[in-house]
Amino acid sequence: MSGSSHTDAAVARLQELVRIPTVSHRDPARIDRQAFDDFHTALADCFPLLHQHLERIDIHEHAVLFRWPGASSARPVVLMAHIDVVPVEGTWQHPPFGAEIADGAIWGRGTLDDKGSLVAICEAVERLLADGVTPAQDVWLSFGADEEVSGDSAPLAVAELRKRGVTPWFVLDEGGAIAHQAFPGITAPIGVVGVTEKGVTSLELTAQGRGGHASTPARNGPTARIARAITRLDSAPMRPHLPPPTLELFRRIGAQAPAPLGALFSHGTRLSPLFTRALIAAGPEAAALVRTTIAVTTLSGSPALNVIAGQASAGVNIRVMVGDTVDEAIAHIRKAIADDSIEIAVVERNEPSPVSPMDDAFSLIESTITEQFSDAVPAPYVMMAATDSRFFTEICDRVYRFTPFRMTKQQREAIHSYDEHLGVDAFLDGIAWYRRLLEGLPA
């Protein structure tokens, strides 16, 4: 197969899989299970060698593990991705499940999160199998089907690996990127590798009242108290601080920044308070690097315009920074609200993930970034979103998050939003990156 047809086939396979609307929902009744069945059928058709040579273990619903036996099983590696995508919102330039190619990119829900990674992994494995390559170590592929709703796929995959006595040398999931336009004044792309991730905790704030007819409103009703709680929260962010991975990130990119910004980045430890204030002032993306964030996401009140709510509630999503705890975040919220009549219910709670070491496993990922993306500065960071990989910290000390695709700021903003798209060349570079990583596994 020529290089051009090889490329065209890889892109076509991604298009085919993006066109299947594998949307996950918290309500099982809303899930289109046929779409997930169709995805697995198409995946087997797209990657016949992978399905022929790798052991397949069905985990949960549509989640699967694949085991690729290596020359050794002493230091097995797990590569992760997920099949499911979030629902479509907003107005798209191109159909969200059309997988159209325009302006040098493949447009569609899941191209970046996370079918692009899944297909790139499978493509790399398929090509290595076609070339008769046996990896130096066992390679496990873990493909979840409910990552977007924090489902059971990943915990059950971990349980299966534990049952089989598999202790991974390292785990690599989505997250990070070859990030262009990552920070003001930094022209070089940053190859950010998540060595930890914030803990995800969700709360529901509820205010109760008598309710009644809208013609006779009383002061301090449920909606007013919820509104007051929200504004108080908005005015009371948690204390900022810089965890070690963030300091290392800025130390590494300091050489790329113009003076005096470069000096500030390079000496973040000694100039921590000043540095922290500068990041907060740089906008929400930078500010999220230095503190636990609190976002009010859902609101509910009266079912009708002429009815006073008997109950009003607000959903709160917390991303707990490394160095903080869930209990500290909840205590902060209680104090900020300063209203004992507001009930606080914990919907889910997850502490920040342990910080993975920057040892030989990290060095392999780092060197592979440098080989494939010579203009990029590899660096650790604290991932702000949640991934399935957080469950794998139970069986592995080295859990990393990196998506080997070039992404502009606009592309990163499209994740979970509208106009999600992945550059064709970026996709092909990602396939090459996974292949380099697998070829570079040490004996």
Secondary structure, DSSP 8 states (H G I E B T S, - for coil): --HHHHHHHHHHHHHHHHTS--B--SSGGG--HHHHHHHHHHHHHH-HHHHHHSEEEEEETTEEEEEE--SEEEEEEEEEEES-B----S--SS-TTT-EEETTEEESTTTTTTHHHHHHHHHHHHHHHHTT---SEEEEEEEES-GGGT-SHHHHHHHHHHHTT---SEEEES--EEETT-STT--S-EEEEEEEE-EEEEEEEEEE---EETTS--TT-HHHHHHHHHHHHHT--------HHHHHHHHHHGGGS-TTHHHHHHTTTTTHHHHHHHHHHT-HHHHTTSS-EEEEEEEE--SSTTEE-SEEEEEEEEEE-TT--HHHHHHHHHHHH--TTSEEEEEE----------SHHHHHHHHHHHHH-TT-EEEEEEE-S--GGGGGGGT-S-EEE---SEE-HHHHHHTTSSS-EEEHHHHHHHHHHHHHHHHT---
